[in-house]
Amino acid sequence: MAFKYSVSLRVRHPDVDPEKMIVGIGRTARRYWTVGEERKTPKGTPLPGIYRESYCAFDLGESEDGQLADFLRQTLVELEHAAEFIRDLRRTGGEVSYYVSWFPGDTGETFDVDLLADMARLGIDLGIVPVC
């Protein structure tokens, strides 16, 4: 049995407006907030404190095909138009990362040097969280 995965792109920055992140990435954000806003749950319930940074989360997709490396390769191609924007974000203190929820199956995955180099060239970190 192949494994299941879900991938989002997470963008954080000390002070860039999330609307600029949305335009720069060129996708619809699932969730976002602005530095200094009061914290709240996804359903809008207030939480204590304020956000310390601006943030956007973009859903990229999910599958049960066990082909995560190929999926990431394809999303890198799709994000190529945002390369300069991502470089500017990182240069000014921002972070851009794939956030992978991995539902283990009977197989693993190899992220070859070419994929990792392309991620590094574009400035995208990789975070993987196993979900049991």
Backbone as CSV, one residue per row, in Angstrom:
resi,resn,N_x,N_y,N_z,CA_x,CA_y,CA_z,C_x,C_y,C_z
1,MET,0.834,-1.187,0.000,0.000,0.000,0.000,0.878,1.250,0.000
2,ALA,0.618,2.151,-0.933,1.350,3.417,-0.993,0.914,4.310,0.169
3,PHE,1.663,5.330,0.427,1.316,6.238,1.510,0.481,7.417,1.004
4,LYS,-0.185,8.062,1.946,-1.002,9.244,1.677,-0.235,10.468,2.180
5,TYR,-0.424,11.608,1.520,0.216,12.842,1.962,-0.667,14.040,1.629
6,SER,-0.423,15.106,2.349,-1.077,16.389,2.119,0.009,17.451,2.230
7,VAL,0.033,18.401,1.282,1.107,19.397,1.254,0.519,20.805,1.234
8,SER,1.076,21.648,2.079,0.745,23.072,2.039,2.051,23.860,1.967
9,LEU,1.938,25.096,1.532,3.067,26.016,1.514,2.798,27.040,2.599
10,ARG,3.755,27.195,3.501,3.601,28.143,4.602,4.605,29.271,4.435
11,VAL,4.103,30.480,4.563,4.934,31.673,4.390,4.816,32.519,5.649
12,ARG,5.967,32.863,6.222,6.011,33.696,7.434,6.959,34.878,7.170
13,HIS,6.615,36.005,7.749,7.487,37.176,7.624,7.241,38.116,8.799
14,PRO,8.304,38.795,9.266,8.139,39.696,10.411,7.154,40.835,10.179
15,ASP,6.989,41.305,8.922,6.108,42.463,8.739,5.444,42.606,7.368
16,VAL,5.645,41.700,6.434,5.001,41.823,5.121,3.506,41.535,5.248
17,ASP,2.709,42.366,4.613,1.257,42.193,4.609,0.893,40.876,3.921
18,PRO,0.013,40.066,4.513,-0.373,38.796,3.892,-0.951,38.953,2.483
19,GLU,-1.601,40.079,2.206,-2.129,40.299,0.849,-0.991,40.315,-0.172
20,LYS,0.155,40.870,0.208,1.320,40.864,-0.689,1.852,39.442,-0.859
21,MET,1.787,38.644,0.209,2.202,37.243,0.113,1.295,36.486,-0.854
22,ILE,0.006,36.728,-0.757,-0.964,36.046,-1.613,-0.721,36.406,-3.075
23,VAL,-0.508,37.676,-3.341,-0.229,38.107,-4.711,1.110,37.541,-5.179
24,GLY,2.129,37.597,-4.318,3.466,37.122,-4.692,3.509,35.632,-4.985
25,ILE,2.789,34.838,-4.203,2.752,33.387,-4.416,1.785,33.053,-5.547
26,GLY,0.737,33.850,-5.719,-0.187,33.643,-6.825,-1.203,32.534,-6.595
27,ARG,-1.551,32.313,-5.330,-2.539,31.293,-4.971,-3.468,31.859,-3.915
28,THR,-4.589,31.189,-3.717,-5.521,31.558,-2.666,-5.035,30.974,-1.344
29,ALA,-4.977,31.805,-0.323,-4.543,31.340,0.997,-5.708,30.700,1.736
30,ARG,-5.437,29.568,2.366,-6.426,28.905,3.211,-6.611,29.672,4.518
31,ARG,-5.503,30.185,5.028,-5.532,30.914,6.304,-4.403,31.931,6.287
32,TYR,-4.655,33.082,6.861,-3.605,34.097,6.953,-3.917,35.073,8.074
33,TRP,-2.850,35.754,8.538,-3.013,36.811,9.527,-1.862,37.790,9.398
34,THR,-2.057,38.938,10.036,-1.092,40.039,9.967,-0.446,40.236,11.325
35,VAL,0.847,40.509,11.317,1.556,40.797,12.555,0.812,41.879,13.329
36,GLY,0.675,41.695,14.647,0.022,42.673,15.506,-1.469,42.460,15.683
37,GLU,-2.105,41.640,14.844,-3.535,41.356,15.020,-3.744,40.478,16.246
38,GLU,-4.919,40.577,16.829,-5.257,39.698,17.938,-5.415,38.277,17.418
39,ARG,-4.900,37.321,18.177,-4.962,35.924,17.780,-6.393,35.397,17.854
40,LYS,-6.693,34.420,16.977,-8.005,33.773,16.995,-7.890,32.387,16.373
41,THR,-8.841,31.536,16.694,-8.877,30.189,16.118,-9.326,30.278,14.662
42,PRO,-9.190,29.190,13.909,-9.675,29.211,12.519,-11.165,29.555,12.404
43,LYS,-11.935,29.280,13.454,-13.370,29.607,13.425,-13.662,31.016,13.940
44,GLY,-12.625,31.744,14.342,-12.808,33.131,14.759,-12.910,33.376,16.240
45,THR,-12.773,32.357,17.052,-12.828,32.530,18.503,-11.550,33.222,18.983
46,PRO,-11.681,34.312,19.743,-10.490,35.026,20.213,-9.589,34.151,21.090
47,LEU,-8.294,34.364,20.940,-7.265,33.718,21.761,-6.446,34.818,22.428
48,PRO,-5.761,34.496,23.513,-4.930,35.519,24.153,-3.745,35.917,23.263
49,GLY,-3.371,37.174,23.331,-2.169,37.646,22.658,-2.409,38.145,21.244
50,ILE,-1.287,38.524,20.621,-1.317,39.001,19.239,-0.342,38.172,18.414
51,TYR,-0.518,38.197,17.099,0.405,37.485,16.214,1.732,38.233,16.156
52,ARG,2.813,37.478,16.242,4.160,38.057,16.250,4.756,38.202,14.857
53,GLU,4.061,37.640,13.858,4.532,37.708,12.479,3.338,37.572,11.554
54,SER,3.518,37.960,10.308,2.494,37.735,9.299,2.655,36.320,8.755
55,TYR,1.543,35.740,8.305,1.546,34.322,7.944,0.489,34.039,6.887
56,CYS,0.819,33.134,5.981,-0.150,32.606,5.010,0.087,31.114,4.863
57,ALA,-1.003,30.365,4.722,-0.936,28.932,4.416,-1.705,28.692,3.126
58,PHE,-1.038,28.037,2.173,-1.628,27.733,0.873,-1.710,26.217,0.718
59,ASP,-2.902,25.686,0.511,-3.034,24.250,0.245,-2.535,23.968,-1.162
60,LEU,-1.631,22.997,-1.287,-1.099,22.631,-2.594,-1.727,21.354,-3.129
61,GLY,-2.149,20.461,-2.253,-2.812,19.251,-2.705,-2.535,18.078,-1.800
62,GLU,-3.196,16.968,-2.133,-3.018,15.730,-1.380,-3.262,14.564,-2.316
63,SER,-2.737,13.412,-1.914,-2.915,12.211,-2.726,-2.620,10.974,-1.887
64,GLU,-3.042,9.844,-2.400,-2.736,8.547,-1.793,-1.853,7.719,-2.716
65,ASP,-1.179,8.373,-3.661,-0.409,7.657,-4.684,1.020,7.303,-4.273
66,GLY,1.488,7.795,-3.130,2.843,7.497,-2.687,3.927,8.151,-3.531
67,GLN,3.574,9.175,-4.283,4.524,9.837,-5.190,4.803,11.278,-4.745
68,LEU,5.174,11.418,-3.489,5.384,12.744,-2.928,6.510,13.501,-3.637
69,ALA,7.614,12.854,-3.925,8.729,13.542,-4.587,8.283,14.112,-5.928
70,ASP,7.542,13.327,-6.699,7.042,13.820,-7.990,6.082,14.990,-7.795
71,PHE,5.238,14.899,-6.768,4.310,15.987,-6.470,5.079,17.271,-6.146
72,LEU,6.119,17.157,-5.318,6.914,18.338,-4.972,7.622,18.910,-6.194
73,ARG,8.125,18.053,-7.068,8.746,18.529,-8.315,7.766,19.374,-9.118
74,GLN,6.535,18.883,-9.246,5.521,19.604,-10.015,5.190,20.949,-9.376
75,THR,5.078,20.991,-8.048,4.748,22.259,-7.400,5.898,23.255,-7.519
76,LEU,7.134,22.762,-7.566,8.269,23.664,-7.780,8.158,24.343,-9.142
77,VAL,7.767,23.586,-10.148,7.561,24.163,-11.480,6.466,25.230,-11.410
78,GLU,5.378,24.915,-10.725,4.259,25.845,-10.601,4.620,27.099,-9.808
79,LEU,5.582,26.994,-8.892,5.983,28.137,-8.072,7.152,28.924,-8.653
80,GLU,7.683,28.481,-9.764,8.840,29.144,-10.377,8.571,30.632,-10.623
81,HIS,7.363,30.985,-10.999,7.024,32.389,-11.250,7.219,33.267,-10.011
82,ALA,7.210,32.651,-8.828,7.328,33.392,-7.572,8.758,33.404,-7.030
83,ALA,9.719,32.944,-7.809,11.100,32.799,-7.323,11.669,34.107,-6.772
84,GLU,11.510,35.184,-7.500,12.062,36.460,-7.039,11.351,36.929,-5.769
85,PHE,10.053,36.770,-5.712,9.298,37.138,-4.517,9.778,36.339,-3.300
86,ILE,9.959,35.027,-3.479,10.427,34.173,-2.384,11.821,34.586,-1.935
87,ARG,12.708,34.876,-2.884,14.065,35.337,-2.531,14.002,36.628,-1.715
88,ASP,13.142,37.564,-2.141,13.011,38.829,-1.408,12.466,38.599,0.000
89,LEU,11.480,37.701,0.129,10.952,37.382,1.459,12.051,36.845,2.372
90,ARG,12.810,35.896,1.865,13.860,35.275,2.681,14.960,36.282,3.021
91,ARG,15.307,37.107,2.053,16.366,38.103,2.265,15.984,39.105,3.360
92,THR,14.678,39.329,3.541,14.208,40.305,4.529,13.661,39.658,5.797
93,GLY,14.043,38.404,6.036,13.698,37.753,7.292,12.530,36.789,7.246
94,GLY,12.004,36.513,6.077,10.876,35.606,5.956,11.289,34.157,5.798
95,GLU,10.305,33.278,5.902,10.500,31.839,5.720,9.422,31.312,4.787
96,VAL,9.805,30.394,3.917,8.864,29.722,3.026,9.156,28.235,3.145
97,SER,8.124,27.434,3.388,8.372,26.006,3.552,7.187,25.174,3.086
98,TYR,7.541,23.997,2.570,6.537,22.974,2.353,6.225,22.385,3.727
99,TYR,4.957,22.151,3.993,4.551,21.474,5.217,3.825,20.214,4.767
100,VAL,4.443,19.082,4.999,3.916,17.804,4.523,3.349,17.006,5.690
101,SER,2.079,16.654,5.589,1.476,15.695,6.520,1.582,14.338,5.836
102,TRP,2.307,13.421,6.461,2.628,12.122,5.874,1.876,11.041,6.631
103,PHE,1.019,10.330,5.933,0.266,9.223,6.516,0.956,7.943,6.056
104,PRO,1.819,7.350,6.882,2.655,6.233,6.443,1.844,5.048,5.906
105,GLY,2.418,4.421,4.907,1.891,3.177,4.350,2.999,2.147,4.406
106,ASP,3.060,1.306,3.406,4.079,0.256,3.372,5.350,0.661,2.641
107,THR,5.380,1.876,2.088,6.551,2.313,1.339,7.066,3.632,1.874
108,GLY,8.285,3.940,1.562,8.881,5.222,1.910,9.039,6.062,0.663
109,GLU,9.883,7.063,0.732,10.109,7.961,-0.397,11.532,8.451,-0.358
110,THR,12.113,8.689,-1.513,13.452,9.248,-1.624,13.347,10.628,-2.260
111,PHE,13.954,11.604,-1.611,14.050,12.954,-2.162,15.461,13.095,-2.717
112,ASP,15.595,12.938,-4.020,16.932,12.917,-4.620,17.581,14.300,-4.595
113,VAL,18.860,14.310,-4.884,19.649,15.528,-4.793,19.130,16.603,-5.744
114,ASP,18.594,16.218,-6.886,18.071,17.215,-7.823,16.844,17.918,-7.253
115,LEU,15.945,17.156,-6.647,14.766,17.759,-6.025,15.179,18.683,-4.889
116,LEU,16.073,18.219,-4.033,16.520,19.041,-2.902,17.231,20.307,-3.388
117,ALA,18.027,20.180,-4.458,18.716,21.352,-5.019,17.710,22.351,-5.587
118,ASP,16.666,21.853,-6.255,15.645,22.754,-6.794,14.887,23.462,-5.682
119,MET,14.610,22.747,-4.593,13.960,23.383,-3.455,14.867,24.466,-2.868
120,ALA,16.138,24.151,-2.721,17.087,25.119,-2.175,17.225,26.330,-3.102
121,ARG,17.287,26.086,-4.396,17.421,27.183,-5.363,16.227,28.124,-5.273
122,LEU,15.036,27.571,-5.091,13.838,28.397,-4.998,13.671,28.997,-3.596
123,GLY,14.356,28.420,-2.611,14.303,28.962,-1.249,13.159,28.399,-0.421
124,ILE,12.826,27.118,-0.663,11.728,26.496,0.064,12.270,25.404,0.971
125,ASP,11.997,25.540,2.281,12.368,24.540,3.271,11.382,23.381,3.216
126,LEU,11.717,22.276,3.867,10.851,21.104,3.886,10.585,20.670,5.317
127,GLY,9.322,20.633,5.693,8.908,20.125,6.990,7.980,18.949,6.777
128,ILE,8.262,17.840,7.468,7.442,16.629,7.339,6.939,16.220,8.709
129,VAL,5.636,15.999,8.811,5.026,15.577,10.057,4.314,14.257,9.810
130,PRO,4.748,13.172,10.469,4.029,11.907,10.311,2.681,11.968,11.037
131,VAL,1.670,11.457,10.401,0.338,11.399,10.991,-0.045,9.951,11.122
132,CYS,-0.287,9.512,12.343,-0.612,8.094,12.571,-2.099,7.870,12.669
